[in-house]
Amino acid sequence: MATAPYRLAIDVGGTFTDVVVVDDRDASLRFGKVLSTPADPSEGSLAGATDTLARHAIAPGDVGEVIHATTVATNAVLERKGAATGLITTKGFRDALEMGRESRYDIYDLGLRLPEPLVPRQLRTEVDERLDHEGGVVRALDEATVAPAVRRLLDAGVRAIAISLLHSYVNPAHERRLVELVRAAAPDVEISVSHEVAGEVREYERTSTVVVDAYVKPLVRRYVERLADGLGRAGLPAQPALMLSHGGVGSATEVVKRFPVRMIESGPAAGAIAAAFFARQALPGGDAIAFDMGGTTAKMSLILDGMPSVTHQYEVAHVHRFKHGSGIPLQISAIELLEIGAGGGSIAHLNDLGLLNVGPHSAGAVPGPACYGRGGDRPTVTDADLVLGYLDPGHFLGGEMKLDVAAARGAIDRTLAQPLGMAVDAVAWGIHDVVNESMAAAIRAHAAEKGVDLRRFGLVAFGGAGPLHAEAIARKLGVGRVVCPFGAGVASAIGCLVASPAADLVSSYAALLPAADWPEIGRRFAAMERDAGAMIAALVGEGAATVLHAAFEMRCEGQGYSVIVEAPLGAAVDAGLRPELESRFVAAYARVYGHRPPRGVALELVSLRARVEHPRPPRELRLWRPATTGAAALKGRRRAYFPSAGGYVEAGVYDRYALPGGEWFQGPAIVEERETSTVVGPGARFHHDEAGHLVIELPATEAAP
């Protein structure tokens, strides 16, 4: 690991780019936030890093590690701005992407839409070969069919090629040979191959995953190269670590070369890791709803026992935001997130029925909300929050950016208030309340799917807009405690700093549990541990200590879908593990399906999963807080809108950095810090806990469902 005293993290969002620097000598933090640069996100990343270091008088040469989280891969898929990609598959399987599972995610929607394949049919081609489900060769690869297939794709202008052959997860020999032939015919084209990217059963999902990997690979490579070049010129480490979707960090070189699809939810995963870290500090039991609201989107995830939930079946680019099956499926390990188009930059508008809607379209960083004065003329959530008095127009970004109240009021009046025949302040509250209800509804739906009682959870709010809306959302959900962490406005960057280097691998292995070949299973786990260790070594150096988390994908014999059963940490992977797996399978099955598995049915192994981590040394980040009194923290008072109090009332305005520990304060109040502000409504109270987190407690009557 790096021996220089500082580590630096950069998180690129749709509106802002956040930077956090930690001094590993005393665990102290420094923060920075700049506007993102959508045309080239690396420019904003470099500007934020150099600005933050200069402001805190830190020499670039004293930074030993740079960790980066970005949504560049996600945005490429969402906006359909990836590379022209071709697909080579087994003869007869050209249309797998469009056929999918031949299921409808909403059987009552007569106008149901499915996501368009990233590879159009004219760029999908076939080669003659065939394996059976056990990997046996039914028909050898006809190499004569390869050159014409590649030539058709090159003539069509593809810059990336995805390869997905039938049953290659069992026997990759044909895919390996095909890669050699394609590389010889098209040396300048990026290639993604399914047995490396997603080497497990399910033809449609595996093909979809490798296509996404190829689709984003050229863009991700260029982006990382530009970032690395800029870091090097700035005197910073030129090989950043990248935050991955599963919540670990990996070597940029390794990720870009092998599977950029695994960074598809890089930024949101960093936020969930930060939320878990904060929940372990601030909430008994560590059960929390992670609520991350930035400028473009809001992300929610469940933290159970201080750890985020992880899924191995993920979807991106949903056609319908709340419906599973309406997105592009990915076979990757990813922190389970619910994402909706609700952020500070989300645009408020009237729908076809003349009703107020907010999002999913965002003003982003350019032109931004009307109050930014950068050319935006449509009302956004940030404009509404400013009109309601929740934001200080002279204190945004610590005073570095001034907000225009008149422009915000004008945009709301012209676009919404006049057509509705309502006052500007009432419409501003409507925008604020509508977006809060949208997010609360999403959290309720997700909690219902998982069968959890939100009353025993806290709400951990972060992101630039999260603390502005968190308390109002908690009231809607019946949640009694809200935690706004120190550095909430840059929390995803903090998540990069507390995440461990890690790699997730999977090996397809189909067998009935009683007939399992345990020596073979042990060999496969050992091989995955070696491969993962090599990936981690590319980041932290040779000889780094690692920890193996073994898991088994299992199902009842003949069942179509499976559940993940984790083995006890450190347990020997041999036949002695079988009784424990059977017991844990029953519990996992009941948790997913709501009842125990049927008696007398044999259990079946589907695949073996290995998560290998290099644990970072335990650190407690030191959150700076001066020893002072509450009177010194009170900056003044400002009119803010609270309907429960009758409209505009005088709210106390507090300096977050001057709040003492342990002393309770009453709402209505607004607590300001450089990167965000926290709104506390009437009847609630708040204080700084021992870790420096702002904890809000709602009245008992508010916390009931």
N, C-alpha and C positions, 0 to 999 in steps of 0.2 A: 504494500500500500504506500501511498504518498507520504513522504517525510516532511514536506513543507507544512507550515502551521495552518494554512487556510484551505477549506474546500468550498467550491462555488457551485450553486445549482441554478439552472435557468428553466423556467416553464413558460412556453409560448401559448397564449390564449388567443381567442378571436379578436379581442379588443386590446388587452394589455399583455405585456411580457413581464414576468416577475423574476426577480433575482434575489437569492439569499446567500450570504456568505457566513460560514461558521468558522470560528477560531477553535481548533481542536485542543488548544492548550487550556482553555477555560470554558469551552462550550458556549461562548457568547455569539450572538447573531447580529448581522447587519442586513438591512432590507433595501431593495430598490424596485421601482416599477416604472415602466415606460410604455408608450403606445406601441402596439404591434405594427409590423410592416407586412401586410398581407401579400404584396407582390413578391417579396423575398423575406420570409420570416427570419432568416439568418442575420439580416441587417439589424432588426430590432433586438435580437439576442445579443449581438456583439455590442450594440449601443448600450443596452441595459447593463451588461457586465462591466464595460469600461467606465460607465458613469458611476455605478455603485462603488467600484473599487476606488475611483478618484475621490468621490465624496467622503469616503471613510479612510482616505490616506493609506490604502493597502497597495503594495507593489505587486504587479502581476506575477513577478517571479516568486512571490511567497505563496502562490496558489498551487497546490499539488494535485488537485483533482477537479475536473469539471463534469457535472452530471446534468443531463439534459432531458426534459420531457417536452413532447411536441405532439400536436394533432395533425402534422403535415400528411401522414398516411391516411388518416381518417378523412380529412378534407378532400383529398384526391378522389376518394371513392364517393363521398357525398356529392361533390361538385362535378363528378365525371371528368376529371382533369388528369387522369393517369395516362400512361403510355398506350399507344396502339398495340394491342396484345393479341397474339394468336394462340390457339389451343391445338395440340396434337394429342389424339386419343385413340383408343382401340376401335377398329372397324365396327360400325354399328352403334357407337355410343356418342356420335357427334352432337346429339340433341339433349344430352343429359342435363345441361344447365337449364334448359327451358322446361323440360319435363319435371325436374325436381322430384318431389315426393308425390306429385299428383294429388295434393290435398289443398283444401281451402282454409285459410285462417279465420274466415268468417262465412259460415254457410248461408247466412241470410243477406249478405251484401251482393245484390245483383250486378253492381258495378265494380266488383272487386278488382283491384289492380295488384299485380305482382312486380317486383323490381326487375327492370330490364337487365339481361345478362351483360356483364362488362365486355364480353367477347361476342360480337354479332356473328350470325351463322356463317357468313361468307368468310370469316377468319377462323373457323373451326374446321380442322381437317383430320383425316384418319390414316392410320397405318395398319397393315395386316399382321396381327399377332393375337394370341389368346392364351391365358392361363386359367386354370380352374381355381376353385375357392381355397384349395390347399396349396396353391402355388405350383402345381404340376403344369408342364408345358403341353397344352392342347395343340397349339399351332405356333411354330417358331416365328420370331420376328422376321418378316420379309424385308430385308434391308433395301431392296430395290424400290419399295414404296416410300421410303423416307425422303430421298432427294427431291422427288416431285412435290411432296407435301411441303417441305421447307421452302422450295422455290416459289410455290404459290403464295405462301405467307410473306416472303421477302418482297415479291412483286407488289403485294398489297400494301407495303410500307410499314410492317410491324417492327417495333423496336424491342419487344419482349415476347418470349414464347413460354407458355405453360405446358408441361407434359404430365398427363394423367392417364395411365394405362390400367386396364381392369386387373384387380387383385394384386397390384404391385406392392401393397403393404405386406403381403406374405412373402413374395419373391420379387425383389427389385431388379433382377438381372436384365430384363428387357428394357426397363427405363434407363438403367445405367448405360447400356449399349446405345440407346437412342440419344442420350445426352452427348455421347462421343460423336455420333454422326451429325447431330445438329450443330455442335460446336465447330466441327470441321467445315461444315457448309456455311455457317453464319457466325464467324468468330466475334463480331461486334455486337451481337444481339444478347440481351440479358436472358438467362434461362432459369426457370424455376421447375423443380421436379417433385412430384407429389409424395414419393416415399420419404423424402427428406423433410418436406414442409409439414406434412400431416400423414404420417405413416400408420394409419389405422383404418378400420372397416368403415363403410358407408361411402358408396361411390359418388353420389351427388355432392355431399358435404366436402369430401376430400378434393374433388375437382373444383368446387367453388373456392376452396381455400387456396389452392395453388394458383388459380387464376388471379385472385386478389393479390397474392404475393408478387406475381409477375407484373401485374398492372401498376403497382406502386414502386417496384424496385428501381427503375431508372430515376424517378423523381426523388426518392429517398436518397439514392446514392449521390445525386448532384447536390442535394441540400446538405447532406452531411459533409461532403467534400468542401463546399463553400464555407460551412461553419468551421470545419477544422482548419482551413486555410486562414480564416479570419482570426481564430483564436491564436494560431501560431504567430501571425503578424502582430497581435496585441501582446505577445509575450506570455500567453497562457498555455497550459497543456493542450497540444494540438489534437489529441485523440480523446474526445469526450466519451463518457459512459452514457448509455441510453436507458431511460426508464422503459420497461416492457409491460405489456398488458397484464401479466400475471402478478405484478407488484414487486418484481425484482429488477435489478439493473444488470446490463450486459455490455460487452465491448461493442462500440459502434462499428468497428471493422467486421467483427463476427456477425453482427445482426444484419448489416447491409449486404454482406456477401451471401449469407445463408437463408435468412427468412425475415425480411422486413415486415411481413404481415404480423409478426408477434409484437410489434410496437403500435398496432392499430389504435389502441386506447391508452397510449403512453401518458398523456397529461391527466385524464381522469383517474387512472390507476394511482398516480402519485398522490392525488388528493385523497383517495380512499386510504392509502397507507398512512398519510398524515393524520387523518381522522381517527384511525385505529390507535395511533400513538397518543393522541390527545385523550381519547376515551379511556385508555388504560390509566392515564394520569388523573382524570377529573371525574370519572363516573364509577361508582361501586359496581363491580361485576363487568364493567367494560362493554355493556350493551348499548348501542347507539344507532341513530339514524345519521349517516353522513350526508350533509346537505351542502353542496358546492354550487354556488351561483356566481357566474362570472358575467362577462359582457354579452355573450352570445347564447349560452345554454346553461341549464341547471342539471346537475347530476346528483342522483341519490343512490345510496347503497346501504346495506345493513351490516353493522359491525356486531358480531356475536362473540362474547367472551374476549373482547379486545382484538379480534381478528376479522378482517373483511372476508365476505363470502366469495368463493372462487367457483367458476363454472368452466366446463370443458366444451360446451356448445354455445357459441356466441353468434349474434347477428349484428350486422351493421347496415346502415342506409335503409332504415325501415320506411316502407310506404305508409304504414299506419303506426303512429308513435306508441300505442299501448298494446299492440297485438303481435304476439309471438308467431313467427311464420311469415311475417310481411317484410322481412329483411333478407339480406344476403348472408347465408350461414357460413360460419368459420369454425374449423376444428382446431381451436387453440385454447390454451389455458388463459383465462382472463378474469379479473375481478368483476364480479357481477354488478352491473350498473344499470340504472334506469335513467335515461337522458331525454329531456324535452327541450324544445326551443323556447326557453324562457330565461332571459338574462337582462342585464341593465340596458343593453342596446336593442332589446326586442321592441318591434314597432307596433303601436296600438292603432287599430283601424276599425271601421264598421264593416260587418259582414253583409252578405246578400239580404239578410233579414233586417238590416239596420241596427244590429246589436253590437255592443262593444266586444272586440276580440283583441288579444295581445299575442304577438308572435305567429308562427315560428320564425318569420323573417326578421333579420337583425340589421341595424344600421352599422354594426361592426365598428372598426377603428376609423374607417374612411367611408362615408363622411362623418359617421358617428352621430350621437344624439344632437338635437338642435342646440342644446345648451353648450355644446363644445365649441361652437363658433367655427366649425370646419366645413361648412356647406350643407350640413344636414338640415332638412326642413320638415321632417315627419316626427311626430311625437313618440317618445320611447318611455320605457319604465324609469330610466334615469331622469328624464325631464319631469315625470310625475313626482318622483321622490324629491326633486329639488323644489318644485312648487309647494309640496306638502311640508317643507321645512326640515326634512330629514337630512339634507345635505347643506353644508355651508358653502355658498358660492365662492368664498375667498379662501377656503381651506382644502379644496380638492387636491389630492396628491401633496398634502402638506403645504398648500399654497402655491405650488409650482404651476398649477393649471387653474385658471379662473373660469367659472361657469356663468353663463348668461341667463339670468332668471327671466328677463323679458322675452328672450328667444324661445325659452321653454313654454312660457304661458302663451305666446303667440302661436306656436305650433299646435298646442292642444286646443286653443280657441278656434283657430281657422279650420282645422281638420275634423275635430270631434265635437267641441262644445256648441258651436253654432248650428251644425246639422242636427244635433240632439236637442237643442233648445235648453241647455243646462249651463250652470255656472262652471267656470274653469276649475275651481277648487273641487267641486263635486266630481267632475270627470277625472281629475287627477287621482282622487281617492279610488274611483272606479277602476282605473288602470292598475293601481297598486293592489287592490283587493282581488281583481280578476286573476292577475298573475299569481298571487298567493294561493288562491283556490285551485288553480291549475296544478300547482306544485303539490299542494296538500292532497288533491285527488290522486295524483300519480303515486305518492307515498302510500296512501291508503290501499290502492290496488296492489302494489308490490307487497305490502305487509300481509294482505289477505292471501295472496298466492303462497306466501311462505308460512302462513299460519302462526304469525307472531302477534302478541298483544303489545301495542305501542305504548300502553300506559306504564310499562316497566322500563321503557327506553328513555334515554336523553337524546336531545338533538344537538349534534355538533355542527356548527355553521361556520362556513369559511368561503373564500372567494371574495372578490371585491364587493359584490352585492349581497352575499349571503347574510351577514349580520344585520343588514338593513331590513330584511324580510323575515328573519328566523323566528322572532318572538310571535309575530302575527300568525305564522304557519303553525307554530307549536300550539297556540290557542285553538286553532281549527282542528288539530289532531288529538287534543287532550293530553299532550305531553307536558309534564310539570317542570322540566329543567332544560335550559338551553345553555350550551357551552360555546362561547366565542373565543377561540384560542388566541393567545398572543401571536401576532403575525397572521391573523385570519385572512388578510387580503393577499398573502403570498404563500398560503398553506401548501399548495401543490409543490412548490419549490422546496419547502421544508420536508415534504414527503420524500423527495429525491434524496435528501441528506440522511434520512433515517432508514431508507430501504437497504436491504442486503443484496450483494451480488448473488444472482441465482439463475438457474436454468431448469426448464421443465422439458422432459422427454417422455415419449410413449413408445411401447413395443406391443404390437398386436400378438395376442396369444389366446387361441380358442381351445378350451378343453373343459370337460366336466371336472368340478373341484375334486371329487374322490379319485379321479384318474390323472390328476395333474402330475407333471414331471417336475418335481421340486428342484432337483439339481439343475435342470434347464432354466427354470424360473430364476434361481439364484445367479446363474451365469448371465442372464439377460439384465438383471438389476445391476450386476457388477459392471457390465459393458456400458449401460446407461450412465452409471456413476462415473466411469472413466471419461466418457464423452462429455458429460456435463462439467466434470472437473477441468477438462481442457478448455472449454469455453470460458469458465471462470478464471482460469490461469491467464487467458489472453487479456483479462482486465486487471487482475490483482497480482499477477506474477506466479511463478512456479512454487510449489510446496505449500500453497495456502490450505489451511484446514477447512474441510467441508463436512456438511451434515446431510445425510440421505433421509428424505421423507418418502417412504414407499406406500403406494396405494394400488388397489386392485379394482378394475372395472368388472362388475359382476351382475348377473341376472338369474332369474329362474330359468331352467331349461325350456327353450322354445319361446321365451319372451322376446319381444321386439326391441325393448329398450333396457338400459342398464343403470345401475347406481354406482357411485364411487365409494369404496370402503377403504379407509386409511388403516394401515398397519400401525401397531404401537411403535413409537419412536425408539429406534435402537434395537428392535426385536430382530432375531435371526430370521432370515428368509428361508425357511425350510418347512418340512411337513408338520412340525410342531406348531406352526402358525394357523393351521386349518381350523381348530375349534374357535379361536378368537375371531377369525374372519367370518365364520358362520354366525356367531353371536352379533358381531358388528353389522353384518348384512341385514339381519332382522331389524335392528334399530334404524338403519339407514332406509330400508324399504318402507317401514312404517312412517318415517318422517316424510318421505316423498309421496307415498300413495295413500296415507291415512289409515292403513290397516296392515296387519302382519302378512307375510307371504303364505301361500297355501301350504298345508302340511304334506309331506311326502314327495315334494317336487325337488329334484336334484338341482344343485346350484352349478352355475356355469361361469367360467372365467372368459372375459372378452379381450381385455388388454391389461398391460402392466404399466404403471405410471410412476415416474421418479422425479421428484423435485429435489434438487441439490442446491444447498445454500452455503455461502461463506459468511457466517454471522459476523457482523461488525462488532467491535468492542462496545460493551454497554455504555451508553452516554445519556446523560440528562441535559438537554439543551437549557442553557441558563438564560432566562427571560428577564431582561433588564427592567427593574422597577425601582425608582428612588424611594427612600424612606421619607414620607411626608404625611400630611394630614389631608382629610377629605376636603377641608376648606380650600386648600391650595389647588386641589384638583378641579374645583368648580370654576370654569372659565367665564360663565355668564349664563344668560337665559335667552331662549329663542322661541318664537311662536311656531308650533308644530301641530299638525292636524291629527286628532284622535277622535273618531266618531263616538266612542264610548264615553268621552268626556264632554261631548256636545260640539265638537269642531276644533277650532284652533285654541290651544291653551299654551301657557308659558311652560316650557320644558327646560330643565337644567341641562347645561352643556358641560361635559366633563372631559378633561384631558386624560386619555387612557394611560399615558406614560407617568402620570402623577398620582394615579389611584393607589392608595395604600392597600396592603393585604389585610383581609379579615373584616374590614369595616363595611357595613351594609348601607346601601343608598336606595332611595325610593324613586320609582318612575312617577310621572313621565320624565324621561331623560334621553339624551343623546350622548353617547360616548364616542369621542373622535380620536382617531389615530391617523397616521399618514396614508395608509393604504385602504382604509375603509372606515365606516361609522356604524355603530350599533344602536338600534332603536329599542327603547324599553318603554312599554306602554303603561298607562295608569293601573295601579293596583299591583304591579310586579315590583320586585326588588332585585338588586344585583350587588355583587362584590367580586373582588379579586381573590382567587384561591391561592394556595401556597405555591403553585406552579406558575402563577401569573396569568391564568385563564380567567376571562370574564364569565361568571356564572350567573344566569338569570333564573330566578324562581318565580313561577306563576302562582296566583292564589289557588287554593285547593279546589274552589268551585270551577276554576278555569281548566284544571287538569283532569276533570272528569269527562268521559266520552259523551 
